[in-house]
Amino acid sequence: MPRRKTYHVTPRTDGGWNVKEENASRASSSHDTKAEAIARARELAKKQALGQVIIHKQDGTIQTEHTYGKDPYPPEG
């Protein structure tokens, strides 16, 4: 079964926002607004068989998350 690809929308120190694939060393893209970053992260996640977007607040805590693709049923574990 393919693993879920997770993309994080995180704040930058200059006020912008990054989209970064989990465990990547560099951001996939940088944006001036949070809305632009979320749109790009969703676009990337929806291209995957199993995708996830985790959106962070300005303070770095998790605001919300969205999953895309077919979840396995019954769930493992």
C-alpha positions as CSV (number, residue, x, y, z in Angstrom):
1,M,0.0,0.0,0.0
2,P,1.4,3.4,-0.9
3,R,2.3,5.7,2.0
4,R,0.5,9.0,2.5
5,K,2.4,12.0,1.3
6,T,2.1,14.9,3.7
7,Y,2.6,18.6,3.0
8,H,2.9,21.2,5.7
9,V,1.9,24.8,5.3
10,T,4.2,26.7,7.7
11,P,4.9,30.4,8.4
12,R,8.2,32.0,7.4
13,T,10.0,34.6,9.5
14,D,9.4,37.3,7.0
15,G,5.7,37.0,7.1
16,G,5.2,34.7,4.1
17,W,4.3,31.0,4.0
18,N,6.0,27.8,2.9
19,V,4.7,24.5,1.5
20,K,7.0,21.7,2.5
21,E,6.8,17.9,2.0
22,E,7.2,16.1,5.3
23,N,10.9,15.1,5.9
24,A,12.1,17.3,3.0
25,S,15.1,19.5,3.5
26,R,13.7,22.4,1.5
27,A,10.3,24.0,0.9
28,S,8.4,22.9,-2.2
29,S,7.2,26.4,-2.7
30,S,7.0,29.8,-1.0
31,H,4.1,32.2,-1.0
32,D,3.2,35.7,0.2
33,T,-0.2,34.7,1.7
34,K,-1.4,31.7,3.6
35,A,-4.3,31.2,1.2
36,E,-1.9,30.8,-1.8
37,A,0.2,28.3,0.2
38,I,-2.9,26.3,1.2
39,A,-4.1,26.2,-2.4
40,R,-0.7,24.9,-3.6
41,A,-0.5,22.3,-0.9
42,R,-3.9,21.0,-1.7
43,E,-3.0,20.9,-5.4
44,L,0.1,18.8,-4.6
45,A,-1.7,16.5,-2.2
46,K,-4.6,15.8,-4.6
47,K,-2.1,14.6,-7.2
48,Q,-1.0,11.8,-4.9
49,A,-2.8,8.5,-4.5
50,L,-2.9,9.3,-0.7
51,G,-2.2,12.9,0.2
52,Q,-2.5,15.0,3.4
53,V,-2.2,18.8,4.1
54,I,-1.4,20.0,7.6
55,I,-2.0,23.7,8.0
56,H,-0.1,25.5,10.8
57,K,-1.0,28.7,12.6
58,Q,1.4,31.7,12.8
59,D,2.8,30.4,16.1
60,G,3.6,27.0,14.5
61,T,0.8,25.0,16.2
62,I,-1.4,22.8,14.0
63,Q,-4.6,24.6,12.9
64,T,-6.2,21.9,10.8
65,E,-5.5,19.0,8.5
66,H,-7.1,17.5,5.4
67,T,-6.6,14.1,3.8
68,Y,-7.2,13.2,0.1
69,G,-7.4,9.9,-1.7
70,K,-8.9,6.6,-0.7
71,D,-8.3,5.7,2.9
72,P,-7.8,1.9,3.5
73,Y,-10.7,0.1,5.0
74,P,-10.7,-1.6,7.4
75,P,-8.1,0.6,9.0
76,E,-4.8,-1.0,9.9
77,G,-4.0,-1.5,13.6
